[in-house]
Amino acid sequence: MASMTMRVLCVIAACMVVVAPYAEALSCSEVTSKLAPCFNYLKSGGKVPPACCDGVKGLNSAAKTTPDRKTACTCMKSAYKSYNGINADNAAGLPGKCGVNIPYKISLSTDCNKVK
């Protein structure tokens, strides 16, 4: 009985190791949801809402790997194109206003394939 339990636990542990990297991957829906509180600021400027900075900081924390940063970049560019009226200066300055340093500029001209 103990041998069978040990085998089951080993299989479960192996599955967790294999699946964990994929479960942690950043998705566009996560990027969009974290940035949703920022859309009014991105259009109109003014004071950055605390919920927006919380989202920016959370997104920065979630994008730990190069593939995640590339995904975040691509998703932000897609959202940027989808929502009319986003001010380019507001978008580019948002990370700094939230006290976050990201390794690329938030801009439609950013080449997300070069993000590291």
Order of alpha helices (4+ residues) and beta strands (2+ residues): alpha-alpha-alpha-alpha-alpha-alpha
